[in-house]
Amino acid sequence: MLADVLGRPLPVEELTKDQAIERMLALGWPADVPVSVLGAWERTTREPSLVTDVVREVTGHAPRTFRQWAEDHRADFS
């Protein structure tokens, strides 16, 4: 969707779990965090996200879609 909004292809580099952990550690993540974070991210691929009204409650505004956010921030990607 981001590539569509930007009107250009975006390369994607898929990493193995070990490669991702290695990069996270190289960026300074604490050693005990990457495995937990990757596990949480992996669960989002097979479990539906809980939909709440927290954004509206906290901000007083309806949440935006990812497309709306991307369109609003298009200039940040140039």
ABEGO torsion letter per residue (X at the ends): XAAAAAGBBBBBBBBBAAAAAAAAAAAGBBAAAAAAAAAAAAAAAABBBBBBAAAAAAAGBBBBBAAAAAAAAAAAAX
